[in-house]
Amino acid sequence: MRLRRIRRIATCLLAAMAGVFVTARLLQPDYPWLGFVAAFAEAAMVGGLADWFAVTALFRHPLGLPIPHTAIIPRNKDRIGANIAEFLEHNFITPEVVRNELKDVDFAGTCARWLVDDTNNRAVAERIVGTIPAVLNMIEDRDAASFVGGTLASSLKDVRLAPLMGQVLSVLVANGQHVRLLQKVLGLVAAALEENRGYIRQKVHDHSPKWIPKMVDEKFFERLMDGIGSILDDMADEDGEWRARFHDAITELIAKLEESPEYEQKLRALLTRGLTHPLFREYVSGVWGDIRIRLLAASESPESRLLLRTQGALRIFATALEQNATVRAKLNEWLKSFAAEAIVERRGLIVAVVQKVIDKWDAETISQKLELQVGSDLQFIRINGTLVGGVVGVLLYSISLLLGGH
């Protein structure tokens, strides 16, 4: 450990000065010039001992003696924690400091470059797809039906349905789509009648009195079918009376939808009954169940189409983001602003965590942690104090000789 090695060097240097001082004093009568060496060693011991006392007093009582104003850090642990927290809050976690530190960070570019790699985007895709089963299993079929019904009802709560439907019909009429719709419906009705001629003939016979001859039933059936066909032809005629009546009815309906509160109430009631009807709930539940089965099957397959599409979408997004500097700059600006605001708004929580952790440490723990961080530099103070003290001692000894010489 570096701290232990430096501390050993400082202590050995102090011991060496003590040995030099004793040796120089013993030999000084025979070698007067050793007075300088003795002065150096004596002052070095004083400086080294003073710095040893100062450094030791920060973390513990020197020699275990309860000397006043020693063991400074253990005795002031709580105050130190509060001061550190306050220092962090007002000098590090400030809007200016945080924004300045984040200004050169390319969040979007880093994310894009990371996602372009197939290994990374596949890992993200697997994580996304892997969450699907847990989410799906949390949602029951009836909950999905209630959610859809509630969402639709909530979304349409402030929407005026009748005027909206009137506007839709107006667009259809303006583009002639109502005529195409009518022709389509008439075509479907004609095809349905033709496909079910046998069924209709049988129904006519079944409901006819038994005393009526079958030939009469057949003629009635043929006339019925011809009459219905004639009506459908008249309705399909662009210049016919049916077409004009249909157009007038649509125009009148549009006017009532836009103006009549009664139609709004009827449509609202119809919507409410439809969303709460068991058939609607059953239909939504069935659709949701089918979707869930398909998604679960896709999420469980290691090479499912869902996984490959998710991976491809992530790759496309990352490539586009990496190539589009404008979008990347805007995204970075938003991310930096969000990060700065989030950090600054929660700086009180951050410093509270710091102070709470420090408060939980006992006095010995915090002393050890701080000593491990700064103890090596403090041991250099001991070394420097020993050497500087020795130099000062030589200077003072030289000055004393000069003064004594006069």
C-alpha positions in Angstrom: 0.0 0.0 0.0 1.3 3.4 -1.0 0.3 5.1 2.2 2.1 2.6 4.3 5.3 2.9 2.2 5.4 6.7 2.3 4.6 6.7 6.0 7.5 4.3 6.6 9.9 6.5 4.6 8.8 9.6 6.6 9.3 7.8 9.9 12.7 6.3 8.8 13.8 9.8 7.8 12.9 11.2 11.2 14.7 8.3 12.9 17.7 8.9 10.7 17.8 12.6 11.7 17.8 11.5 15.3 20.8 9.2 14.7 22.7 11.8 12.7 22.1 14.4 15.5 23.4 12.1 18.2 26.4 11.0 16.1 27.3 14.6 15.2 27.1 15.8 18.8 29.4 13.1 19.9 32.0 13.7 17.3 31.6 17.5 17.2 34.5 18.2 19.7 36.9 16.5 17.4 35.3 17.7 14.1 33.8 21.2 14.7 32.3 21.3 11.2 29.8 18.6 12.4 28.1 21.5 14.2 26.3 22.3 10.9 25.3 18.6 10.6 24.0 18.6 14.1 22.1 21.8 13.6 20.6 20.4 10.4 19.5 17.1 12.1 18.2 18.9 15.3 16.0 21.3 13.3 14.9 18.4 11.0 13.8 16.4 14.0 11.8 19.4 15.3 10.1 20.0 11.9 9.5 16.3 11.4 8.0 15.8 14.9 5.8 18.9 14.5 4.5 17.7 11.2 4.0 14.2 12.5 1.9 15.6 15.3 -0.1 17.8 13.0 -0.8 15.0 10.5 -1.6 12.4 13.2 -3.9 14.9 15.1 -6.2 15.0 12.0 -7.1 11.3 12.2 -6.4 10.2 15.8 -4.9 11.1 19.2 -1.1 11.2 18.9 0.4 8.3 21.0 -3.2 7.6 22.2 -3.1 10.6 24.5 -6.4 12.6 24.6 -4.7 15.9 23.8 -7.2 18.8 23.1 -7.9 19.6 19.5 -6.6 16.2 18.2 -8.5 13.4 16.4 -10.1 16.3 14.5 -11.9 14.3 11.8 -13.5 11.6 14.1 -14.7 14.3 16.5 -16.3 16.4 13.7 -17.6 13.6 11.5 -21.2 14.8 11.3 -20.1 18.4 10.7 -17.7 17.3 8.0 -20.5 15.3 6.3 -22.8 18.3 6.3 -20.1 20.6 5.0 -19.2 18.1 2.2 -22.9 17.8 1.2 -23.3 21.6 1.2 -20.1 22.0 -0.7 -21.3 19.6 -3.4 -24.7 21.2 -3.6 -23.5 24.8 -4.0 -20.3 24.2 -6.0 -20.7 21.1 -8.1 -24.4 20.4 -8.6 -25.3 23.8 -10.0 -27.0 24.6 -13.3 -23.9 26.3 -14.7 -21.5 23.5 -13.7 -23.8 20.7 -14.9 -24.6 22.3 -18.2 -21.0 23.1 -18.8 -20.0 19.5 -18.2 -22.7 18.2 -20.5 -22.2 20.7 -23.4 -19.6 18.5 -25.2 -21.3 15.2 -24.6 -22.8 13.6 -27.7 -25.6 11.5 -26.2 -27.4 10.9 -29.5 -24.3 10.2 -31.5 -22.9 7.8 -28.9 -26.3 5.9 -28.7 -26.5 5.8 -32.5 -23.0 4.5 -33.0 -23.6 1.9 -30.3 -26.9 0.8 -31.8 -25.5 0.4 -35.3 -23.5 -2.6 -34.2 -25.5 -5.7 -34.8 -24.5 -7.3 -31.5 -25.8 -4.3 -29.6 -29.0 -3.7 -31.5 -29.8 -7.5 -31.3 -29.3 -7.4 -27.5 -31.7 -4.4 -27.2 -34.2 -6.1 -29.5 -34.1 -9.3 -27.5 -34.6 -7.3 -24.3 -37.6 -5.5 -25.8 -39.2 -8.6 -27.2 -38.4 -10.5 -24.0 -40.6 -8.1 -22.0 -43.6 -8.8 -24.2 -44.7 -12.1 -22.4 -44.7 -10.5 -19.0 -46.7 -7.5 -20.2 -49.2 -9.6 -22.1 -49.8 -12.0 -19.2 -50.6 -9.1 -17.0 -53.6 -8.1 -19.2 -56.7 -10.3 -19.1 -59.0 -10.4 -22.1 -61.8 -8.7 -20.2 -59.4 -6.0 -19.1 -58.5 -5.4 -22.7 -62.2 -5.1 -23.7 -62.8 -2.7 -20.8 -59.7 -0.7 -21.6 -60.7 -0.3 -25.3 -64.3 0.6 -24.5 -63.2 3.0 -21.8 -60.6 4.6 -24.0 -63.0 5.1 -26.9 -65.7 6.5 -24.6 -63.2 8.8 -23.0 -61.7 9.9 -26.3 -65.1 10.6 -27.8 -66.5 12.2 -24.6 -66.0 15.8 -25.8 -66.5 15.0 -29.5 -69.9 16.0 -31.1 -70.7 12.9 -33.0 -73.7 14.1 -35.1 -71.9 17.1 -36.7 -68.8 15.0 -37.2 -70.9 12.3 -39.1 -72.6 15.1 -41.0 -69.2 16.4 -42.1 -68.1 12.9 -43.2 -71.3 12.5 -45.2 -70.8 16.0 -46.8 -67.4 14.9 -48.0 -68.8 11.7 -49.4 -71.6 13.6 -51.2 -69.2 16.2 -52.6 -67.0 13.6 -54.1 -69.9 11.4 -55.3 -68.8 8.6 -53.0 -72.3 8.2 -51.7 -73.4 7.1 -55.1 -70.6 4.5 -55.4 -71.5 3.3 -51.9 -75.2 2.9 -52.9 -74.3 1.1 -56.1 -72.0 -1.2 -54.1 -74.8 -2.0 -51.6 -77.3 -2.6 -54.4 -74.9 -4.9 -56.2 -74.4 -6.9 -52.9 -78.2 -7.1 -52.4 -78.8 -8.3 -56.0 -76.0 -10.9 -55.7 -77.4 -12.1 -52.3 -80.9 -12.5 -53.8 -79.5 -14.5 -56.8 -77.4 -16.7 -54.6 -80.3 -17.5 -52.3 -83.1 -18.0 -54.9 -83.6 -21.6 -53.7 -83.8 -20.6 -50.1 -86.3 -17.8 -50.8 -88.4 -20.2 -53.0 -88.5 -22.7 -50.2 -89.5 -20.1 -47.6 -92.4 -18.9 -49.9 -93.6 -22.5 -50.2 -93.3 -23.1 -46.4 -95.3 -20.0 -45.5 -98.0 -20.5 -48.2 -101.3 -22.2 -47.2 -101.4 -25.8 -48.1 -104.6 -25.5 -50.2 -102.8 -23.1 -52.6 -101.4 -25.0 -55.6 -97.6 -25.1 -55.9 -97.8 -23.5 -59.3 -99.3 -20.4 -57.8 -96.6 -20.3 -55.2 -94.0 -20.5 -58.0 -95.6 -17.6 -59.9 -95.7 -15.5 -56.7 -92.1 -16.2 -56.1 -91.2 -15.2 -59.7 -93.1 -12.0 -59.5 -91.6 -11.2 -56.1 -88.1 -11.7 -57.4 -88.9 -9.7 -60.5 -90.4 -6.9 -58.4 -87.4 -6.7 -56.1 -85.0 -6.8 -59.1 -87.0 -4.0 -60.8 -86.8 -1.9 -57.7 -83.1 -2.5 -57.5 -82.7 -1.5 -61.1 -84.7 1.7 -60.6 -82.6 2.5 -57.6 -79.4 1.9 -59.7 -80.7 4.2 -62.5 -78.8 7.5 -62.2 -81.8 9.5 -63.6 -84.4 7.6 -61.7 -86.8 8.8 -59.0 -85.1 6.5 -56.5 -81.8 8.2 -57.0 -83.2 11.7 -56.5 -85.0 10.6 -53.4 -81.8 9.0 -52.1 -79.9 12.2 -52.7 -82.6 14.3 -51.0 -82.6 12.0 -48.0 -78.9 12.2 -47.6 -79.0 16.0 -47.8 -81.7 16.2 -45.2 -79.9 13.8 -42.9 -76.7 15.9 -43.2 -78.7 19.0 -42.2 -80.3 17.3 -39.2 -77.0 15.9 -38.1 -75.4 19.3 -38.1 -78.3 21.1 -36.4 -80.5 18.7 -34.4 -79.5 18.0 -30.7 -81.8 15.0 -30.9 -79.6 13.2 -33.4 -76.6 13.9 -31.1 -78.3 12.3 -28.2 -79.4 9.3 -30.3 -75.8 8.8 -31.6 -74.4 9.2 -28.1 -76.8 6.6 -26.7 -76.1 4.3 -29.6 -72.4 4.6 -29.0 -72.7 3.9 -25.3 -74.9 0.9 -25.8 -72.5 -0.4 -28.4 -69.4 0.0 -26.2 -71.0 -1.7 -23.3 -72.7 -4.5 -25.3 -71.6 -8.0 -24.5 -71.0 -8.6 -28.2 -68.6 -5.8 -28.4 -66.7 -7.0 -25.4 -66.7 -10.5 -26.7 -65.3 -9.3 -30.1 -62.5 -7.2 -28.5 -61.6 -10.1 -26.1 -61.4 -12.4 -29.1 -59.2 -10.1 -31.1 -57.0 -9.4 -28.1 -56.7 -13.1 -27.4 -55.6 -13.8 -31.0 -53.1 -11.0 -30.9 -51.7 -12.1 -27.6 -51.2 -15.7 -28.9 -49.4 -14.5 -32.0 -47.2 -12.1 -30.0 -46.3 -14.7 -27.4 -45.4 -17.2 -30.1 -43.3 -14.6 -31.9 -41.5 -13.5 -28.7 -40.5 -17.0 -27.7 -38.9 -17.8 -31.0 -35.1 -17.0 -31.1 -35.4 -16.0 -34.8 -38.9 -14.7 -34.9 -40.0 -12.2 -37.4 -40.9 -9.8 -34.6 -37.4 -10.0 -33.2 -35.8 -9.5 -36.7 -38.1 -6.5 -37.4 -37.4 -4.9 -34.1 -33.6 -5.4 -34.7 -34.0 -4.0 -38.2 -36.0 -1.0 -36.9 -33.3 -0.2 -34.3 -30.6 -0.5 -36.9 -32.5 1.8 -39.3 -33.1 4.3 -36.5 -29.5 4.3 -35.4 -28.2 4.7 -39.0 -30.6 7.6 -39.7 -29.7 9.3 -36.4 -26.0 8.9 -37.1 -26.3 10.5 -40.5 -28.7 13.3 -39.7 -26.7 16.0 -37.8 -29.7 18.3 -37.4 -31.9 15.7 -35.7 -28.9 14.6 -33.6 -28.2 18.1 -32.5 -31.9 18.7 -31.5 -32.0 15.4 -29.6 -28.8 16.2 -27.9 -30.1 19.6 -26.8 -33.2 18.0 -25.4 -31.3 15.3 -23.6 -28.8 17.7 -22.1 -31.6 20.0 -21.0 -33.5 17.1 -19.5 -30.4 15.7 -17.8 -29.3 19.1 -16.4 -32.8 19.9 -15.0 -33.2 16.4 -13.6 -29.8 16.5 -11.8 -30.2 20.0 -10.5 -33.8 19.5 -9.3 -32.7 16.4 -7.4 -29.4 17.8 -6.0 -31.0 18.0 -2.6 -31.7 14.3 -2.7 -28.2 13.6 -4.0 -26.4 15.5 -1.3 -28.8 14.1 1.3 -27.7 10.6 0.2 -24.1 11.6 0.6 -24.6 13.1 4.0 -26.7 10.0 5.1 -23.9 7.6 4.0 -21.3 9.7 5.9 -23.5 9.9 9.0 -23.8 6.0 9.0 -20.0 5.7 9.0 -18.4 5.4 12.4 -15.6 7.8 13.4 -12.9 5.2 12.7 -14.3 4.3 9.3 -14.4 7.9 8.0 -10.9 8.5 9.4 -9.6 5.5 7.5 -11.3 6.4 4.3 -10.0 10.0 4.3 -6.6 8.9 5.4 -6.4 6.4 2.5 -7.4 9.2 0.1 -5.1 12.0 1.3 -2.7 10.3 3.7 0.1 9.8 1.2 0.2 13.5 0.4 0.2 14.3 4.2 3.2 12.0 4.7 5.0 14.0 2.1 4.4 17.0 4.3 6.2 15.2 7.1 9.2 14.5 4.7 9.2 18.1 3.5 8.9 19.4 7.0 11.9 17.3 8.1 14.1 18.5 5.2 13.0 22.1 5.3 13.4 22.2 9.1 17.0 20.9 8.6 17.8 23.7 6.1 16.3 26.3 8.4 18.4 24.9 11.3 21.6 25.2 9.3 20.7 28.8 8.4 20.0 29.7 12.0 23.2 27.9 13.2 25.2 29.9 10.6 23.5 33.2 11.6 24.3 32.4 15.3 28.0 31.8 14.4 28.1 35.1 12.5 26.5 37.0 15.4 28.7 35.2 17.9 31.8 36.1 15.9 31.1 39.8 16.2 
